[in-house]
Each structure stands twice: as C-alpha cells, then as structure tokens.
Amino acid sequence: MSSQLLRHVVLFSFKDDASYDDVDAIVTGFAALPAAIPGITAYEWGTNVSPEGLNDGFTHCFTLTFAQAEDRDAYLVHPAHRRFVEMLKPSLAKSLVLDYWAK
C-alpha cells in the first residue's frame, strides 16, 4: 500500500438551528487541522452542488489525504482533532465518514 494514498472523506449535515456563523466556524476550524496535525498531506472541502438530490441532507464534504494509515490513526486521536469534534457537536445533525485507498 505504500504507493497509494489514504483518503479520509467526511460529510456533514447540520441541524436546522445551526446558524451561518456556526457553520462558518466549523469550516474554518476544519481548515485549521492540516497545519495543526502532522501527517495530513492534502485537504480540500466543498458544499454539495449535485443536481441529483441524493445527498440525504449532507451539505458539506471534507477530504483529507494521508500517506499511511498510521498518520490517519494519529490524526483521529490528536488533541486538535478532538477539540474540533467537540466544537462541531452542537451544530451537527449527522456525519458520514469513509476512508479508502485511492487507486
């Protein structure tokens, strides 16, 4: 697996009472993680623009890339990630996380 990249895809659906400022703070907080946590080799995010209507309420997608599973595992327990998750919880309706080795 050394030549492959590990993608960590995170989807968020926010509660109806989550304000624009709440969501903006979450997006900003997520964007700060690559600088705070070693091992993240790439980061991108965006909002759903699919015309298919199959997003099941998920509006925001974030993708992190790691060179190895150990880097992803360290990210998951890193204090900066844990603080971000705690900040996110009051506004989050649901999340979906999928990791895969890019081919």
Beta strands, then each sheet from edge to edge (+ up, - down):
strand 1: 6-14
strand 2: 40-47
strand 3: 60-66
strand 4: 92-101
sheet 1: 2+ 3- 1+ 4-
end
